[in-house]
Amino acid sequence: MKTTMKEKMKGVTLIEIMLVLVVVSMLIVMGVNYTQQQVLTNKIDKTVVDMQQILNGALTYYVQHSTWPCPSGSTCRINDPTVFMPVGSLAANPWGTGWTSSPASGYAVAQSTDGSIFYVFVSLPSSMTSLPAVAQTLTGKLPLSFLTSAYSTAPTTLGSCTTGSSCWVGASVTIPGQNLNNAGNISFAGLYKTGGCVPVPTCPVDLKGNAMTAQVMVVPASVSGVYDAPSNNGGTNCTSSSQTGCSVNVYPLSSFTAFATGGTDNTPKGCTTTTDDPCYGTDYNDQLTGKYWRVCLSVTTQKGTVSPGSSSATNAWGAVEGTVMAVTRCAPQNETTGSSFSVWSQ
C-alpha cells in the first residue's frame, strides 16, 4: 500500500509582512519626529541660555562701569565695540542668522536712547514653518521679552511673528538696583598735587531716564612752601643748582582753600590761567568719559594771595606746594539738600 504525505509549508503571509512594515514605518516616523522636535527644543534652550548670559554680562559690566557696553542710542554686535563677554563666544546662534563678517556675532545688543534699558536680540529664519510657535516659546522663557520686526534702540513690538516675515526676539533688563542705590555714594577719592587731573565718573541714569550729575568735592590736605622770592636770587649759592645761600622770608598763612576747574572735556582750565591745559599721559587714563577736573590750591598769607604755580624767576614772589583731597560722586536729580546755615557775629 502506498502512503502519500503532504509536506507542511512554513513561512509568513503577505498580510503579516505588510503589518510588520507598517509598524516599522510608524516607529521610523515617530523617531524622526522626535529627533526633529528634540533638535528644535535644544535650539530654543540654547538661545535662551545665550541671551540670559548676555544680559547677565551686561549687568555685570554696568555694576563695574555705570554704563552699558553698547553706546547710548546705538545698536552693536557682541563685544563690538566693547568687550563684555568671553572673547570668541556667541559668534553664532543656533538658527544660523548671525553675522559672519568680522566681528562675527550671533546676537545684536542695544540700549535705549536714555540709557535706562539694555536689549539683546536674535533673528529667527523667516522661512521656518514653525516660526510663530518658536517665537512665542522663546518670549515665554526670556525676561521682559517681546517680538519685533527689526532690532533697534526703541523696538516696535509685534503681537506675533508669521512665516515669511522678518522676526526678531528681544529681551531686556533695566539698570541694576545696586547702581541706583549706590549712585550717590563716593565714586572715587584720592590725593593730588595742585594742578592735578581728576577723572570725571560715568554716572548712571535713573529708571525714568534722568541723568545723574557728576560732582567733585575738594579739600586742602596740606599746604607748604609759601615764601618770598630770594632777595639775592642769582647770587652766590642762590641759583637753580644751589639754594644754600638764598635769603627768603616765610609768611604765616591767613587762609587757604581748594577749587576745581573743567569737568566737561579733557582740557580743563589751568589753576591761574584761562587757557586750556590738556590732561594726558599714562596717569590720566579714563576710558569711559575722557573728561577731567583740575584741582587747585589757593593760599593767602599776611603779604597777600599766592597764585598756584608762581615762579620766583618771573617776578612772582611765592609758590604753592601742597596736596588736595578730591572726592567724586554722582548726584541724583531732585536730591534732597540740607538746610541753609548762616553765622552772625558782631
C-alpha positions in Angstrom: 0.0 0.0 0.0 1.4 3.4 -1.0 1.0 6.3 1.5 1.2 10.0 0.4 2.3 12.6 3.0 1.6 16.2 2.4 4.7 18.4 3.2 3.9 21.1 5.8 4.6 24.6 4.4 6.4 27.1 6.8 6.6 31.0 6.4 4.6 34.3 6.7 1.8 35.6 4.7 1.8 38.8 2.7 -0.6 40.4 5.2 1.8 39.7 8.1 4.7 41.3 6.1 2.6 44.4 5.5 1.7 44.6 9.1 5.4 44.5 10.1 6.3 47.1 7.5 3.5 49.4 8.9 4.8 49.0 12.4 8.4 49.7 11.4 7.4 52.7 9.3 5.4 54.1 12.3 8.5 53.7 14.5 10.7 55.4 12.0 8.3 58.3 11.6 7.9 58.7 15.3 11.7 58.6 15.8 12.3 61.2 13.1 9.6 63.5 14.5 11.0 63.0 18.0 14.5 63.8 16.8 13.4 66.9 14.9 11.4 68.1 17.9 14.4 67.5 20.2 16.7 69.4 17.9 14.2 72.3 17.9 13.9 72.2 21.6 17.7 72.2 22.0 17.9 75.2 19.7 15.3 77.1 21.8 17.1 76.2 25.1 20.5 77.2 23.7 19.1 80.5 22.5 17.5 81.2 25.9 20.7 80.4 27.8 22.8 82.6 25.4 20.5 85.6 25.7 20.4 85.3 29.5 24.1 85.1 29.7 24.4 88.3 27.5 22.0 90.1 29.8 24.0 89.0 32.9 27.2 90.1 31.3 25.8 93.5 30.5 24.5 93.8 34.1 28.0 92.9 35.5 29.6 95.4 33.2 27.1 98.1 34.3 27.9 97.4 38.0 31.6 97.9 37.3 31.4 100.9 35.0 28.0 102.6 35.5 27.3 102.3 31.8 26.1 99.7 29.3 28.7 98.0 26.9 26.9 99.4 23.9 26.9 103.2 23.5 23.8 105.1 24.3 21.2 105.1 21.5 23.3 102.6 19.4 22.9 99.0 18.2 26.0 96.8 18.4 27.3 93.2 17.9 28.6 91.2 20.8 31.9 92.5 22.0 31.9 95.3 19.4 32.9 98.0 20.3 33.2 97.0 24.0 34.3 93.5 25.1 32.0 92.4 27.9 31.7 88.7 27.1 34.4 86.0 26.8 36.3 86.7 23.6 35.2 84.3 20.8 31.9 83.4 22.4 28.5 83.8 20.9 30.0 84.2 17.4 26.9 82.3 16.1 23.4 81.4 17.2 21.6 78.1 16.8 19.5 79.4 13.9 22.4 80.4 11.7 21.1 84.0 11.3 24.0 85.9 12.9 26.8 88.0 11.3 29.7 86.1 9.8 31.8 89.1 8.9 34.3 90.3 11.5 33.5 90.6 14.3 31.2 87.5 14.0 28.2 87.7 16.2 25.1 85.6 16.6 23.2 88.3 18.6 22.6 92.0 18.5 22.6 94.3 21.5 21.4 97.9 22.1 20.5 100.3 24.7 17.6 102.8 24.8 18.4 106.4 23.9 18.0 107.5 27.6 20.2 104.6 28.7 17.7 103.1 31.1 17.1 99.8 29.2 19.5 97.3 27.7 18.3 94.9 24.9 19.5 91.7 23.3 18.1 90.4 20.0 18.2 87.2 18.0 16.8 86.8 14.4 14.7 83.7 13.5 14.7 82.3 10.0 11.6 83.7 8.2 11.2 80.5 6.2 10.8 78.3 9.2 7.3 76.7 9.2 7.2 76.6 13.0 8.2 80.3 13.3 5.1 81.5 15.2 5.3 78.7 17.8 9.1 79.0 18.2 8.9 82.8 18.6 6.2 82.6 21.3 8.1 79.9 23.1 11.2 82.0 23.3 9.4 85.0 24.6 7.9 82.9 27.3 11.3 81.8 28.6 13.1 85.2 28.5 12.9 88.2 30.9 11.0 91.3 29.7 10.8 89.8 26.2 9.0 90.8 23.1 8.8 90.2 19.3 9.8 92.8 16.8 10.4 93.1 13.1 13.9 94.7 13.5 16.4 95.3 16.3 16.7 98.9 17.3 17.2 101.2 20.3 13.4 101.6 20.5 11.9 98.4 19.1 8.3 98.3 18.0 6.7 95.2 19.5 4.7 92.7 17.5 1.8 90.6 18.7 3.2 87.6 16.8 5.5 86.5 14.0 4.4 85.0 10.8 6.3 82.7 8.4 7.8 84.6 5.6 8.2 87.8 7.5 11.2 89.2 9.5 11.1 88.2 13.1 13.4 89.2 16.0 13.0 88.0 19.6 14.2 90.6 22.1 14.8 90.5 25.8 15.7 93.4 28.1 16.9 94.4 31.5 16.9 97.7 33.4 19.7 99.4 35.4 20.7 97.1 38.3 19.4 98.3 41.6 22.9 98.2 43.1 24.0 101.1 40.9 20.9 103.2 41.6 21.1 102.6 45.4 24.9 103.4 45.5 24.9 106.1 42.8 25.0 108.9 45.4 27.9 107.3 47.3 31.6 108.2 46.8 32.8 107.0 43.4 36.5 107.9 43.8 38.8 109.6 46.3 42.4 110.5 46.1 45.2 112.9 47.0 46.5 115.2 44.3 49.1 117.9 44.0 47.8 121.3 43.0 47.1 121.3 39.3 46.4 117.6 39.1 43.7 116.0 36.9 40.8 114.0 38.5 38.7 111.8 36.2 35.0 112.5 35.9 33.0 109.4 36.8 30.4 107.9 34.5 27.0 108.4 36.1 24.0 106.2 35.6 20.5 107.3 34.7 17.6 106.5 37.0 14.7 104.3 36.0 12.9 107.3 34.4 15.9 108.0 32.2 17.0 111.1 34.1 20.8 111.6 34.0 22.7 112.0 37.3 25.2 114.8 37.7 28.9 114.1 38.3 30.2 116.1 41.2 33.7 116.7 42.7 34.4 117.9 46.3 37.9 119.2 47.1 39.5 119.9 50.4 43.1 121.1 51.1 45.1 118.3 52.7 48.4 120.0 53.2 50.0 123.4 52.3 53.7 124.3 52.4 56.4 126.2 50.6 54.9 129.7 50.6 57.8 132.2 50.5 59.2 135.4 49.0 61.4 135.3 46.1 65.1 135.3 47.4 66.4 138.8 47.8 69.8 137.6 46.5 68.3 135.5 43.6 71.1 134.6 41.2 73.9 135.4 43.7 76.3 133.0 45.3 74.7 129.7 46.2 71.3 131.0 45.2 70.8 129.6 41.8 68.7 126.8 40.3 71.5 124.3 41.2 72.2 125.5 44.7 69.9 127.3 47.2 72.0 127.0 50.3 72.8 130.8 50.3 69.3 132.1 49.5 67.7 134.6 51.8 63.9 134.2 51.9 61.1 135.3 54.1 58.3 132.9 55.0 54.9 134.4 56.0 52.2 132.9 58.2 49.1 131.6 56.3 45.9 133.6 56.7 43.7 131.2 54.8 43.7 128.5 52.1 41.1 126.8 50.1 40.8 124.4 47.2 38.8 124.6 43.9 38.3 122.7 40.7 38.0 123.7 37.1 36.7 121.9 34.0 34.8 118.7 34.1 33.4 118.9 30.5 36.3 117.6 28.5 40.0 116.5 28.8 41.4 120.1 28.7 40.3 121.8 31.9 41.5 125.4 32.6 44.8 125.9 34.4 44.8 127.0 38.0 46.0 130.5 37.3 45.1 130.9 33.6 42.0 130.9 31.4 43.7 128.7 28.7 43.0 125.0 28.3 45.6 122.7 29.7 45.2 119.1 28.5 45.3 116.1 30.8 47.2 113.4 29.1 49.7 110.6 29.8 49.6 107.3 31.5 48.5 108.8 34.8 45.2 110.0 33.2 43.6 107.1 31.6 39.8 107.1 32.0 38.4 105.1 29.1 34.8 105.8 29.8 34.2 109.6 29.9 37.6 111.1 28.8 36.7 114.1 31.0 38.7 115.6 33.9 38.6 118.2 36.6 41.7 120.1 37.6 42.2 120.6 41.3 44.0 123.7 42.6 45.1 125.3 45.8 44.5 129.0 46.7 46.6 130.4 49.6 46.5 133.8 51.3 49.4 134.9 53.5 49.9 138.1 55.6 51.6 139.5 52.5 48.8 138.7 50.1 47.4 135.9 47.9 49.8 133.4 46.5 49.0 132.2 43.0 49.4 128.4 42.4 52.4 127.7 40.3 54.0 131.1 40.6 57.7 131.2 39.6 60.2 133.3 41.5 62.1 133.8 38.3 59.3 135.8 36.7 58.9 138.4 39.4 56.4 136.4 41.3 57.1 136.3 45.0 55.7 132.9 46.0 54.8 129.4 45.1 52.3 126.8 46.4 53.3 123.3 47.4 50.6 121.1 48.8 48.1 118.4 48.2 44.3 118.4 47.6 41.9 115.6 48.6 39.4 115.1 45.8 36.2 113.1 46.2 33.8 112.4 43.3 30.2 111.2 43.2 27.0 111.1 41.1 24.1 113.2 42.3 20.6 112.1 41.5 18.1 114.6 40.2 15.9 116.3 42.8 18.3 115.1 45.5 17.3 116.3 49.0 19.6 119.0 50.2 20.5 120.1 53.7 19.1 123.3 55.3 20.9 126.6 54.9 23.5 127.5 57.6 24.5 131.0 58.5 26.7 132.5 61.2 26.2 136.1 62.5 28.8 137.9 64.5 29.3 141.4 65.9 
